[in-house]
Amino acid sequence: MPRDTGFPDADAEYDFLRARRRQVLARLSAWLRREPDDVNIMLPFDEVVAALGRAGERRLGLQVIPLESIVGSVDRAREFDRRFRPTSAQSRQRWERLARASRRGESTPPIDVYRVGELHFVIDGHHRVSVAHALGLSTIDATVTEIVTRVPAEGIRLRGDLITKDYHRVFLDRVPLSQDRRATISLTDPWDYTELSEAVEAWGFRLMQDEQRFLDRPTVARRWHEEEFTPVVEMVRQAGIATNRSNAEAYLWAIGERYRLIRSHHWDDDVLTTLRGRG
């Protein structure tokens, strides 16, 4: 808890020095533990939205939001770390002025944020968020604008997580599945989304050759999921193969092994018997 001597000026000065000291120690600790470079970096709003695919926005108005949900910034990511501790003394006077006002019980205007999933990104009010963290608060008033994205924001913790989301978004551009079918596709390795895209497009090409007609991407995606993905996953699961993989990972593994061992794009008992010996 922050100290309270009854002298707001002195306490505000101490608050800032403590926040700076903690930022330096956090950076040093991350370096000593050889953690990824982005572990203490604020998430950049533009990169997050680009990776997820922007579908729209709506104003939600004034709300009380958890401080822990504020993970990024629209344009000031370098001035504060992931916990909104100041990274330099450049804005010390402004920071301490807000800390003094807060300690005196003076009201401050709500911050402005974008909401992406359960995450919030500061448009205006970075110093207010920083002070609130330093004073041990758990919530803050905010004017919220929600950003609707094509890919959900769940699972984003670090900047590196955006790579997976970006590949996932590209996969959905190439394989436009319905919302319920999207939920069945989960891959850990970002590059697997590219491989799955290629597999679906190849399957769709063979389908069009067989039927001698053109099929658009949504139709290919729907039929692939109904006629190929779901039946294959069920067969693989029933055969007890690739039990440590997600459905999409098991499917990718199965079609890769099938072609590598048998040079076939078809499924039968012989294929499953061969794969069971490899699983």
C-alpha positions as CSV (number, residue, x, y, z in Angstrom):
1,M,0.0,0.0,0.0
2,P,1.2,3.5,-0.7
3,R,2.3,5.5,2.3
4,D,0.2,8.4,3.6
5,T,2.1,10.9,5.7
6,G,-0.7,13.6,5.4
7,F,1.5,15.7,3.2
8,P,0.2,15.2,-0.4
9,D,3.2,16.9,-2.1
10,A,5.8,14.7,-0.4
11,D,3.7,11.6,-0.8
12,A,3.1,12.3,-4.5
13,E,6.9,12.7,-5.0
14,Y,7.5,9.4,-3.2
15,D,4.8,7.7,-5.3
16,F,6.5,8.7,-8.5
17,L,10.0,7.6,-7.4
18,R,8.6,4.3,-6.2
19,A,6.8,3.7,-9.5
20,R,10.1,4.4,-11.4
21,R,12.1,2.2,-9.1
22,R,9.6,-0.7,-9.7
23,Q,9.8,-0.2,-13.5
24,V,13.6,-0.4,-13.5
25,L,13.6,-3.5,-11.2
26,A,10.9,-5.2,-13.3
27,R,13.0,-4.7,-16.5
28,L,16.2,-6.0,-14.7
29,S,14.3,-9.0,-13.4
30,A,13.0,-9.9,-16.8
31,W,16.5,-9.6,-18.2
32,L,18.0,-11.8,-15.5
33,R,15.2,-14.5,-16.1
34,R,15.8,-14.2,-19.9
35,E,12.1,-13.6,-20.5
36,P,10.9,-12.5,-23.9
37,D,11.5,-8.8,-24.7
38,D,7.8,-8.1,-24.9
39,V,6.9,-9.3,-21.4
40,N,6.9,-5.8,-20.0
41,I,5.9,-4.0,-23.2
42,M,2.5,-2.4,-23.5
43,L,0.4,-3.9,-26.2
44,P,0.1,-1.6,-29.2
45,F,-3.6,-1.0,-30.2
46,D,-3.0,-0.8,-33.9
47,E,-1.1,-4.0,-34.1
48,V,-3.7,-5.9,-32.0
49,V,-6.6,-4.7,-34.2
50,A,-4.7,-5.4,-37.4
51,A,-4.0,-9.0,-36.2
52,L,-7.6,-9.6,-35.2
53,G,-9.2,-7.9,-38.1
54,R,-11.5,-4.8,-37.5
55,A,-15.2,-5.4,-38.2
56,G,-16.7,-2.3,-36.6
57,E,-17.1,-0.3,-33.4
58,R,-19.8,1.0,-31.0
59,R,-19.8,3.5,-28.2
60,L,-20.6,2.0,-24.8
61,G,-20.3,5.2,-22.7
62,L,-19.1,5.7,-19.2
63,Q,-18.2,2.5,-17.3
64,V,-16.1,1.4,-14.3
65,I,-13.4,-0.9,-15.6
66,P,-10.7,-3.0,-13.8
67,L,-7.3,-1.5,-14.0
68,E,-5.8,-5.0,-14.7
69,S,-7.8,-5.1,-17.9
70,I,-5.9,-2.1,-19.3
71,V,-3.0,-3.6,-21.2
72,G,-2.2,-1.2,-24.1
73,S,-2.1,2.2,-25.6
74,V,-3.1,3.9,-28.8
75,D,-0.1,6.1,-29.1
76,R,2.0,6.2,-25.9
77,A,3.3,2.7,-25.5
78,R,6.9,3.9,-25.0
79,E,6.2,6.2,-22.0
80,F,4.9,3.5,-19.7
81,D,5.5,-0.2,-19.3
82,R,2.9,-3.0,-19.2
83,R,1.9,-2.1,-15.6
84,F,1.8,1.6,-16.6
85,R,4.9,2.5,-14.6
86,P,6.7,5.5,-16.1
87,T,9.8,4.5,-18.1
88,S,11.5,7.9,-17.6
89,A,11.2,11.1,-15.6
90,Q,10.1,13.1,-18.6
91,S,6.5,13.5,-17.4
92,R,7.2,13.6,-13.7
93,Q,5.6,17.0,-13.0
94,R,2.3,16.1,-14.6
95,W,2.4,12.7,-12.9
96,E,2.9,14.1,-9.5
97,R,0.3,16.8,-10.0
98,L,-2.3,14.1,-10.7
99,A,-1.1,12.0,-7.7
100,R,-1.5,15.1,-5.4
101,A,-5.0,15.7,-6.7
102,S,-6.0,12.0,-6.2
103,R,-4.6,12.0,-2.7
104,R,-6.5,15.2,-1.9
105,G,-9.7,13.5,-3.0
106,E,-10.1,15.8,-6.0
107,S,-12.2,14.4,-8.9
108,T,-10.5,13.7,-12.2
109,P,-12.2,13.2,-15.6
110,P,-12.7,9.6,-16.8
111,I,-10.1,8.2,-19.2
112,D,-10.9,7.2,-22.8
113,V,-10.4,3.6,-23.9
114,Y,-11.0,1.2,-26.7
115,R,-12.2,-2.2,-25.7
116,V,-11.1,-5.3,-27.6
117,G,-12.6,-8.4,-26.1
118,E,-11.9,-8.1,-22.4
119,L,-8.8,-5.9,-23.0
120,H,-8.7,-2.1,-22.8
121,F,-6.4,0.3,-24.6
122,V,-5.9,3.9,-23.5
123,I,-6.7,6.7,-25.9
124,D,-6.4,9.5,-23.3
125,G,-5.5,9.2,-19.6
126,H,-2.2,7.3,-19.5
127,H,-1.0,9.3,-16.5
128,R,-4.3,8.8,-14.6
129,V,-4.0,5.0,-15.1
130,S,-0.4,5.1,-13.9
131,V,-1.3,7.1,-10.8
132,A,-4.2,4.8,-10.1
133,H,-1.9,1.7,-10.2
134,A,0.7,3.4,-8.0
135,L,-2.0,4.3,-5.4
136,G,-3.2,0.7,-5.3
137,L,-6.6,1.2,-6.9
138,S,-8.4,-1.6,-8.6
139,T,-10.9,0.2,-10.9
140,I,-11.1,3.4,-12.8
141,D,-13.8,5.4,-14.6
142,A,-13.6,5.2,-18.4
143,T,-15.5,6.2,-21.5
144,V,-15.5,3.0,-23.5
145,T,-15.6,2.4,-27.3
146,E,-15.8,-1.3,-28.2
147,I,-13.9,-2.5,-31.2
148,V,-15.6,-5.5,-32.9
149,T,-13.0,-7.9,-34.4
150,R,-13.2,-10.9,-36.8
151,V,-10.9,-13.0,-34.6
152,P,-11.6,-13.1,-30.8
153,A,-9.0,-11.5,-28.5
154,E,-8.9,-14.4,-26.1
155,G,-5.4,-15.7,-25.4
156,I,-3.5,-12.4,-26.0
157,R,-1.0,-11.7,-23.2
158,L,2.2,-10.6,-25.0
159,R,3.0,-8.9,-28.3
160,G,4.3,-12.2,-29.6
161,D,0.8,-13.7,-29.3
162,L,-0.4,-11.4,-32.1
163,I,1.5,-13.6,-34.6
164,T,-0.9,-16.4,-34.0
165,K,-3.9,-14.2,-34.2
166,D,-2.7,-12.6,-37.5
167,Y,-2.2,-16.1,-39.1
168,H,-5.6,-17.1,-37.8
169,R,-7.2,-14.0,-39.4
170,V,-5.6,-14.7,-42.7
171,F,-6.8,-18.3,-42.5
172,L,-10.4,-17.0,-42.1
173,D,-10.0,-14.8,-45.1
174,R,-9.0,-17.9,-47.1
175,V,-11.4,-20.3,-45.4
176,P,-14.5,-18.2,-44.4
177,L,-16.1,-20.5,-41.9
178,S,-19.3,-19.7,-40.0
179,Q,-18.9,-18.6,-36.3
180,D,-19.8,-22.0,-34.9
181,R,-17.4,-23.8,-37.2
182,R,-14.6,-21.4,-36.4
183,A,-14.7,-22.5,-32.8
184,T,-13.7,-26.0,-33.8
185,I,-10.4,-24.8,-35.3
186,S,-7.6,-24.3,-32.7
187,L,-3.9,-24.4,-33.5
188,T,-0.9,-23.6,-31.3
189,D,1.7,-23.1,-34.0
190,P,0.9,-20.0,-36.1
191,W,2.4,-21.5,-39.2
192,D,-0.1,-24.4,-39.0
193,Y,-2.9,-22.0,-40.0
194,T,-1.1,-21.4,-43.3
195,E,-0.7,-25.2,-43.8
196,L,-4.4,-25.8,-43.0
197,S,-5.4,-23.0,-45.5
198,E,-3.4,-24.8,-48.2
199,A,-5.0,-28.1,-47.3
200,V,-8.5,-26.7,-47.5
201,E,-7.9,-25.0,-50.8
202,A,-6.3,-28.2,-52.3
203,W,-9.3,-30.2,-51.1
204,G,-11.7,-27.6,-52.7
205,F,-9.8,-27.8,-56.0
206,R,-10.2,-31.5,-56.1
207,L,-13.9,-31.2,-55.2
208,M,-14.4,-28.8,-58.1
209,Q,-12.6,-31.1,-60.5
210,D,-14.8,-34.0,-59.4
211,E,-18.1,-32.0,-59.7
212,Q,-17.0,-30.0,-62.8
213,R,-18.2,-26.7,-61.5
214,F,-16.9,-23.6,-59.7
215,L,-17.5,-23.2,-56.0
216,D,-16.8,-20.0,-54.1
217,R,-14.7,-19.9,-50.9
218,P,-17.6,-19.9,-48.4
219,T,-19.1,-23.0,-50.1
220,V,-15.8,-24.8,-50.1
221,A,-15.2,-23.9,-46.5
222,R,-18.6,-25.2,-45.4
223,R,-18.4,-28.4,-47.4
224,W,-14.8,-29.1,-46.3
225,H,-15.8,-28.8,-42.6
226,E,-18.9,-31.0,-43.1
227,E,-17.6,-33.6,-45.5
228,E,-13.9,-33.7,-44.7
229,F,-12.8,-32.2,-41.4
230,T,-15.6,-33.4,-39.1
231,P,-15.7,-37.0,-40.4
232,V,-11.9,-37.3,-40.4
233,V,-11.6,-36.0,-36.8
234,E,-14.3,-38.4,-35.7
235,M,-12.4,-41.4,-37.3
236,V,-9.1,-40.3,-35.8
237,R,-10.6,-40.0,-32.4
238,Q,-12.4,-43.3,-32.6
239,A,-9.2,-44.9,-33.7
240,G,-7.4,-43.4,-30.6
241,I,-4.8,-41.6,-32.8
242,A,-3.1,-38.3,-31.9
243,T,-4.9,-38.0,-28.6
244,N,-2.6,-35.3,-27.4
245,R,-3.5,-32.9,-30.2
246,S,-6.4,-30.5,-30.8
247,N,-9.0,-31.5,-33.4
248,A,-7.4,-29.3,-36.1
249,E,-3.8,-30.4,-35.1
250,A,-5.0,-34.1,-35.3
251,Y,-6.5,-33.4,-38.7
252,L,-3.3,-31.8,-40.1
253,W,-1.2,-34.6,-38.7
254,A,-3.4,-37.3,-40.2
255,I,-3.6,-35.9,-43.7
256,G,0.2,-35.2,-43.7
257,E,1.0,-38.8,-42.6
258,R,-1.6,-40.2,-44.9
259,Y,0.0,-38.7,-48.0
260,R,3.6,-39.2,-46.8
261,L,3.0,-42.9,-46.2
262,I,0.3,-43.9,-48.8
263,R,0.3,-41.1,-51.4
264,S,-3.4,-40.9,-51.2
265,H,-6.1,-38.3,-50.6
266,H,-8.8,-40.8,-49.7
267,W,-9.8,-42.4,-46.4
268,D,-10.4,-46.1,-45.8
269,D,-9.6,-48.8,-43.1
270,D,-6.2,-49.4,-44.5
271,V,-5.3,-45.7,-44.1
272,L,-6.5,-45.7,-40.5
273,T,-4.6,-48.9,-39.7
274,T,-1.4,-47.4,-41.1
275,L,-1.9,-44.2,-39.2
276,R,-2.7,-46.0,-35.9
277,G,0.8,-47.5,-36.1
278,R,2.3,-44.0,-36.5
279,G,0.2,-42.3,-33.8
